[in-house]
């Protein structure tokens, strides 16, 4: 198991490094129409008949996200005001989530339904797992509770995959249809979003490996 964790950690570092490299490279390729990330986001929303979602700028780097609670597309500073292929791809991807929300995309609804549980789990699961391991011989049920909570987080990670992939597919189709990216720039946008998708794949596999590890500890106690 430790070899698997080390391998996943190495792959995760490589994927993150590749994503950063692609973003930096494609950020330097300007769009011929001069549109910024904000312009791209607003146009994509309006082209899909969405006028109740606000596009705002937030601090950070690659912290971009769509918030369905307050209906905002949040773009990082390196995307919001930037005129580049990477900024257009990221902005369109986040708007892809807004389109999913507007059309009641089923995997997104499933992921949203798990958010309250994930919020609770993220605060307590580490402590419950630790206490469960320490008290394994006297209170094994505690570890089982921790495994179940972590299992929900793993499920969340895997449900996230089709949500993110679909958002990228919507983004790329719209970028090409709107002639915002075409030819080489379309391929660069596709490459950037594919690199971003790999980070979610690695995160899901890492979560699954960790879940199996804790489950093995629990089942090992049951066999004793």
TACORKA-V420933 format. One record per pair of residues at least 12 apart in sequence whose C-alpha atoms are under 7 Angstrom apart, sorted by the first residue. I is the first residue (numbers start at 1). J is the second residue. If there is no record, write none. Layout:
BEGIN
i-><I & I>
j-><J & J>
END
This chain:
BEGIN
i-><8 & 12 & 12 & 15 & 15 & 16 & 19 & 19 & 19 & 22 & 23 & 23 & 26 & 26 & 26 & 26 & 27 & 27 & 27 & 27 & 28 & 29 & 29 & 30 & 30 & 30 & 31 & 31 & 31 & 34 & 35 & 36 & 36 & 36 & 36 & 37 & 37 & 37 & 37 & 37 & 37 & 37 & 37 & 38 & 38 & 38 & 40 & 40 & 40 & 41 & 41 & 41 & 42 & 44 & 44 & 45 & 53 & 53 & 53 & 54 & 54 & 54 & 55 & 55 & 55 & 56 & 56 & 56 & 56 & 57 & 57 & 57 & 57 & 57 & 58 & 58 & 58 & 58 & 59 & 59 & 60 & 60 & 61 & 61 & 61 & 62 & 63 & 64 & 65 & 66 & 66 & 66 & 73 & 73 & 75 & 85 & 85 & 86 & 86 & 89 & 89 & 92 & 93 & 93 & 93 & 96 & 96 & 96 & 96 & 97 & 107 & 107 & 108 & 111 & 111 & 111 & 114 & 118 & 121 & 125 & 125 & 125 & 128 & 128 & 128 & 129 & 129 & 143 & 144 & 147 & 147 & 147 & 150 & 151 & 154 & 154 & 154 & 157 & 158 & 161 & 161 & 164 & 165 & 168 & 172>
j-><206 & 199 & 202 & 198 & 199 & 199 & 192 & 195 & 196 & 192 & 86 & 192 & 84 & 85 & 86 & 188 & 84 & 85 & 86 & 87 & 84 & 84 & 85 & 83 & 84 & 85 & 83 & 84 & 85 & 83 & 83 & 80 & 81 & 82 & 83 & 79 & 80 & 81 & 82 & 83 & 87 & 88 & 91 & 55 & 80 & 81 & 88 & 91 & 92 & 91 & 92 & 95 & 55 & 92 & 95 & 95 & 71 & 72 & 73 & 71 & 72 & 73 & 72 & 73 & 74 & 72 & 73 & 74 & 75 & 74 & 75 & 76 & 77 & 80 & 74 & 75 & 76 & 77 & 76 & 77 & 76 & 77 & 76 & 77 & 78 & 76 & 76 & 76 & 94 & 94 & 97 & 98 & 94 & 95 & 91 & 185 & 189 & 189 & 192 & 189 & 193 & 171 & 167 & 168 & 171 & 167 & 168 & 170 & 171 & 167 & 159 & 163 & 163 & 156 & 159 & 160 & 156 & 153 & 149 & 146 & 149 & 150 & 142 & 143 & 146 & 143 & 146 & 218 & 218 & 211 & 214 & 215 & 211 & 211 & 204 & 207 & 208 & 204 & 204 & 200 & 201 & 197 & 197 & 193 & 190>
END
